[in-house]
Amino acid sequence: MEVFADYLVRIANPLHRERMEEVLTWVTKQFPHLEPKLAWNQPMYTDHGTFIIGFSAAKHHMAFAPERAGMIHFADKIAQSGYEYTKELVRVRWDRPVPYGLLENMIDFNITDKADCSTFWRK
């Protein structure tokens, strides 16, 4: 978590900070080959130089962003989950459980879908 230390310390609410660290630790353990990095002042994970998933913290929620293609691919599951979402991210209120199954599926999808991708973002 050292790579995310500066980001985490700026999350004022200690419970929110702990929750974000818990999620980032989970991703690191589930997907040890992904490279954790801080870019655009947000924690994210890459695979062979291409974006896989990013995270952010706000006052009322944390969010994860799998890129637009991931949101489209999982649109029905996201809608059924009851979590708030936009075209680019899923919001998880701090008082709700993290949908780890959905998060894992999104990460797996991006790893597979971007296996031959040579750019950071999909084109």
Buried (B, 14 or more C-beta within 10 A) or exposed (E): EEEBEEBBEEBEEEEBBEBBBEBBEBBBEEBEEBEBBEEEEBBBBBBBEBBBBBBBBEEEBBBBBBBEBBBEBBEEEBEEBEBBBEEEBBBBEBEBEBBEEBBBBBBEBBBEBBEEBEEEEBE
